[in-house]
Amino acid sequence: MAEDQGHGWKEPAGQADRIEPAGQAAGIGVDERTARTERTEPAGQADGIEPAGQAAREKVAEPMRQAERSVHGGLSRRDFLRTSAAAGALGTALLTGEAHPSSAAAPAVRHEAGVELVGPGAVPMSWRINGRQLQATLEPRVTLLDALRDHLELTGAKRVCDRGTCGACTVLIDGRTAYACSILAIEAQGRSIETVEGLGTPEHLHPLQAAIVAHDGQQCGFCTPGFVMAAKGWLDRREHPGGQPGHAAPTAAELHRALSGNFCRCGTYAGLQPALLSVASAAVASTAATAAAASAKRPRLAGASEGT
């Protein structure tokens, strides 16, 4: 072992004698040893002994091979799942009696305090809407707004706040304005319901609709059906207050009070107010003219003067 006489430093063991790594002296390179290691077979495999875990893998792979064979046999895994699901649904229907609704007994009518109870399941309902009789089978908890939009395809009334504050879902029930989102559909049966679809058509607009268009009284248009119906109810009440034709000219304060339950988030009140007031004024003039014409046609007594 070499030693530096000046500092006492010693070379590592084997370096002074140039000892090569194991196997290098035998002429075997690193790459050759790596390749030989990779080609080495697991212990026991050369002797025909099954490696550990081989049996478990075969058990897992067997169902997959069976599924592949079923594909070639005409029944795929997807078809098998569909068939199984259909069979399960049919079995459930047979057990619950839903497969034969005609043979199932009708639920007994329940009464409490002299009142018939319905629900919680769907029950048949009927309404008179825009002069037509419409029917649907709904749960008692469905609101009139949901019945109109989701089941009767009358989407004029809009759902905005859904809590009876914005007026976008305004309809007329027995001639009075009402929020469709705050009334149950089952409670509206037997009453006359009017929606914006019953006022006019794109070819023949109602005077209210035509006036709003002429005065640019809308922007996004989402609240416009509610304003139209609220104004329609107001005009109907003005024309026949207490059963007698009304001749008073409409005022802005009166209109503001009549439409206080409707909000426009776009701020189109500057166009809505003159539009609705113009229709109300025209209605007053028409009513006055009709009354004058009817008075002129009344027979007068012979010899009667204007002052008597």
C-alpha positions, 0 to 999 in steps of 0.5 A, spaced: 500 500 500 503 506 497 504 512 502 505 519 501 512 520 505 510 527 506 503 527 509 502 520 511 496 519 506 494 512 504 490 510 497 484 507 498 484 499 498 485 496 492 486 502 488 494 502 488 494 495 486 488 497 480 483 492 483 478 492 477 470 491 479 468 484 480 467 481 473 471 486 469 477 482 470 473 476 467 472 480 461 464 482 462 462 489 460 456 492 464 452 492 458 453 485 457 451 483 465 445 488 465 442 484 458 444 477 462 440 479 468 434 481 464 434 475 460 434 471 467 428 467 468 424 467 475 426 462 480 423 455 478 420 457 472 425 453 468 423 447 472 416 448 470 414 451 477 408 456 476 410 463 479 407 466 485 400 469 483 399 466 476 393 462 479 390 468 481 391 472 475 388 466 471 382 466 476 381 474 474 382 473 467 377 467 466 371 472 466 373 477 461 375 471 456 368 468 458 365 475 456 369 476 450 366 469 448 359 471 449 360 477 444 362 472 439 356 468 441 351 474 440 350 477 447 355 482 449 356 485 456 352 491 454 346 487 452 346 483 458 346 489 462 340 492 459 336 485 459 338 485 466 335 492 468 329 490 464 328 484 467 329 487 474 324 493 472 319 488 470 319 484 476 318 490 481 312 493 477 309 486 477 310 486 485 308 493 486 302 492 481 304 498 477 304 493 470 297 492 471 294 499 473 287 497 470 286 492 475 289 496 481 284 498 486 283 506 486 285 509 492 280 511 497 278 518 498 280 521 504 276 526 508 278 530 514 273 535 517 268 535 512 274 536 506 276 532 501 284 530 502 288 530 495 295 528 494 301 527 495 301 524 488 298 527 482 291 528 481 287 530 475 286 538 474 282 542 470 282 549 468 278 554 464 284 558 461 283 564 455 276 561 454 279 554 453 278 548 458 285 545 459 287 539 463 293 536 466 295 531 472 299 534 477 301 534 484 297 538 489 304 542 490 305 545 483 304 552 482 299 555 477 305 558 474 309 551 473 303 548 471 302 554 465 309 554 463 311 546 464 305 543 462 300 547 458 305 550 454 303 557 456 310 561 457 308 568 457 308 569 464 315 569 467 318 566 473 323 572 475 323 572 483 318 566 484 316 569 491 310 574 489 314 581 488 316 582 481 309 581 477 313 578 471 308 572 472 301 576 473 295 573 470 288 575 471 283 570 475 276 572 475 278 579 472 283 580 478 290 581 477 294 575 481 301 572 481 301 565 478 307 563 482 303 564 489 297 560 487 297 553 487 294 550 480 289 546 484 286 552 487 285 555 481 280 550 478 273 552 476 275 560 475 276 564 469 284 565 468 287 569 462 294 570 460 297 574 455 297 569 450 289 570 450 290 578 448 292 578 441 297 575 436 303 577 432 298 579 426 293 582 431 296 585 437 292 588 443 291 595 443 296 595 450 301 591 446 301 595 440 301 602 444 307 599 448 311 597 441 309 604 439 312 608 445 318 603 446 316 601 452 320 595 453 327 593 453 329 586 454 321 584 454 322 579 460 317 583 465 312 586 459 307 580 459 306 582 467 305 589 465 300 588 460 296 583 464 296 588 470 294 594 465 289 590 462 286 588 469 286 596 471 283 598 464 277 593 465 276 595 472 276 602 470 271 601 464 266 598 469 267 600 476 261 598 480 258 595 474 257 602 471 261 605 465 267 610 467 268 616 464 274 619 468 280 621 465 286 617 467 291 620 471 299 618 472 298 617 479 292 612 478 296 608 473 302 608 478 298 605 483 295 600 479 302 598 476 305 598 483 306 591 484 310 590 477 317 592 477 322 593 470 329 592 472 331 595 465 327 602 467 322 603 461 317 606 465 318 613 461 315 609 455 310 604 459 307 610 462 305 614 456 303 608 452 298 605 457 295 612 459 294 613 451 290 606 451 286 608 457 284 615 454 282 612 448 278 607 452 275 613 455 273 616 449 270 610 446 266 609 452 263 616 452 262 616 444 258 609 445 254 612 451 252 618 447 250 614 441 246 610 445 243 616 448 241 619 441 237 613 439 233 613 445 225 614 443 223 621 445 216 623 447 212 627 442 212 634 444 217 633 449 222 639 449 230 639 451 229 642 458 223 637 460 
